[in-house]
Amino acid sequence: MSDMLALGRSVLDSQPFSRLVGAELVVFEPGRAEISLAVADHHRQQHGFVHGGVLAYLADNALTYAGGSLLGDCLTAEFKINYLRPARGDRLLARAKVASGGKRLAACTCEIVSVTPDGETVVAIAQGTIARVDGEKG
């Protein structure tokens, strides 16, 4: 495992909400990140599909990891998500990449796929702006 991936996994493990939902960072390299989630019953809404909030979480965190791979310590400044179809399956995978990066901001895109034995289906797409944190608190 690369030092970068080990560091990224350490950061993810320090996020109580990420531990709660069961997210796993599977790729973390310059300009790119992938977060995987094994779908469980508590991730589903009343129709049996994965709740949109879970998809939004995956997009937000994957976008921030992708941007952070170039910017360092960062936060999401904004993001939007388009739900394309109901998320089904046993696993979700959020794949994010930097579309354009500078010294303080990175514009990133993310595709969330549902993984089944039959293959992958895109269930949502997102884009966001990631901002470097300059050590200010409060």
Buried (B, 14 or more C-beta within 10 A) or exposed (E): EEEEBEEBBEBBEEEEEBEEBEBBBBBBEEBBBBBBBEBEEEBBEEEEBBBBEBBBBBBBBBBBBBBBBBBEEBEBBEBEBEBEEBBBBEBBBBBBBBEEBEEEBBBBBBBBBBBEEEEBBEBBBBBBBBBBEEEEEE
